């Protein structure tokens, strides 16, 4: 109760129309790309190190038009992302509810004799709410986090290529910190088990 099985998650992803899901992922990457283009473009407008700001000619008309274009592009991609996300969720919810309804309707009569109608309705409504609201939103947040991670790694690597050396250091550091903890836990379990066996032997 309160958890989603892997089979449900797998069915949720397989039920979606591949083309709609593809455009949803593409627009998700497009949103992050637009943000990073705006960030890099704004950085390019700043004076370079050692350059005299008083001697820089700033074209306010060019800046306003370019910034407006990039902002509208980001808004447009975000709107398309929202549209594809809603289409994806509605299609998946409809198909999964149809499958669930068919399973319930074509169940054996023994199931309806042993299970109260109220319990069936409560269980079905709870599952539908979980799939329609929680599961779809969690998958959306998962893809959004993945896109953010990839985008920021690419942006930082473009700005500071030396930072690429930190990518293999992360898993190594995590392994170095995790293995001693796992080893100590396993040793403690073995010690407790050995102690119990010695106590039983002495008795």
Secondary structure, DSSP 8 states (H G I E B T S, - for coil): -----HHHHHHHHHHS-HHHHHHHHHHHHHHHHHHHHHHHHHHHHS--TT--GGG----HHHHHHHHHHHHHHHHHHHHHHHHHHHHHHHHHHHHHHHHHHHHHHTS-HHHHHHS-HHHHHHHHHHHHHIIIIIIHHHHHHHHHHHHHHHHHHHHHHHH-GGGGHHHHHHHHHHHHHHHHHHHHHHHHHHHHHHHHHHHHHH-
